């Protein structure tokens, strides 16, 4: 039986764990792909949405384990990338 990955309170703790851990001994079946955002966010957008849409966006973002504003940003990035094809 494989070990469970411990919970970390900081990135520093997670990094220290990864430096010494043999990940083959851990159950990674629940791991999710994470996309890191490195670009600085300097522009702001303010928009009005139907309440139902905002509720659906927040629910979907929560199910994916990300903040809803990041989910919106990812949706916009995907739409722009698709439009370029």
C-alpha positions as CSV (number, residue, x, y, z in Angstrom):
1,X,0.0,0.0,0.0
2,X,1.3,3.4,-1.0
3,X,1.7,6.3,1.4
4,X,-0.5,9.4,1.3
5,X,1.2,12.7,0.5
6,X,1.2,14.9,3.6
7,X,-0.5,18.2,3.7
8,X,1.8,21.2,3.6
9,X,1.2,24.6,5.1
10,X,3.7,26.4,2.8
11,X,5.5,26.1,-0.5
12,X,8.7,25.9,1.5
13,X,7.5,22.8,3.4
14,X,6.5,21.2,0.1
15,X,9.8,22.0,-1.5
16,X,11.7,20.5,1.4
17,X,9.6,17.3,1.2
18,X,10.3,17.0,-2.6
19,X,14.0,17.3,-2.1
20,X,14.2,14.1,-0.1
21,X,11.0,12.1,-0.9
22,X,10.9,9.1,-3.1
23,X,7.6,9.8,-4.9
24,X,7.3,6.2,-6.1
25,X,6.3,5.3,-2.5
26,X,3.4,7.7,-2.6
27,X,-0.1,7.4,-4.0
28,X,-0.3,10.1,-6.8
29,X,-3.7,8.9,-8.2
30,X,-5.4,12.0,-6.8
31,X,-2.9,14.4,-8.3
32,X,-4.2,17.2,-10.4
33,X,-2.4,19.1,-13.2
34,X,-1.5,22.6,-12.1
35,X,-0.7,25.5,-14.4
36,X,1.4,28.2,-12.9
37,X,0.9,31.9,-13.9
38,X,4.1,33.8,-14.2
39,X,2.9,36.9,-16.1
40,X,2.3,40.0,-14.1
41,X,-1.3,41.1,-14.1
42,X,-1.4,44.8,-14.5
43,X,-4.7,45.3,-16.4
44,X,-8.1,45.2,-14.8
45,X,-11.5,44.3,-16.1
46,X,-14.8,45.2,-14.6
47,X,-17.9,43.6,-16.0
48,X,-21.5,42.8,-15.1
49,X,-22.7,39.2,-15.4
50,X,-26.0,37.5,-14.8
51,X,-26.0,36.2,-11.2
52,X,-26.6,32.6,-12.5
53,X,-23.5,32.8,-14.7
54,X,-21.3,34.0,-11.9
55,X,-22.6,31.2,-9.6
56,X,-21.9,28.6,-12.3
57,X,-18.4,30.0,-12.9
58,X,-17.6,29.9,-9.1
59,X,-19.0,26.4,-8.8
60,X,-17.0,25.2,-11.8
61,X,-13.8,26.9,-10.5
62,X,-14.3,25.3,-7.1
63,X,-14.7,21.9,-8.6
64,X,-11.4,22.4,-10.4
65,X,-9.7,23.6,-7.3
66,X,-8.8,27.1,-8.5
67,X,-10.0,30.6,-7.7
68,X,-12.9,31.8,-9.9
69,X,-10.9,34.8,-11.3
70,X,-8.2,32.4,-12.5
71,X,-10.8,30.2,-14.1
72,X,-12.2,33.2,-16.0
73,X,-8.7,34.2,-17.1
74,X,-8.1,30.6,-18.3
75,X,-11.4,30.6,-20.3
76,X,-10.4,33.9,-21.9
77,X,-6.9,32.6,-22.8
78,X,-8.4,29.5,-24.3
79,X,-10.9,31.5,-26.3
80,X,-8.2,33.7,-27.7
81,X,-6.0,30.7,-28.6
82,X,-8.9,29.0,-30.3
83,X,-9.7,32.2,-32.3
84,X,-6.1,32.3,-33.6
85,X,-6.4,28.8,-35.2
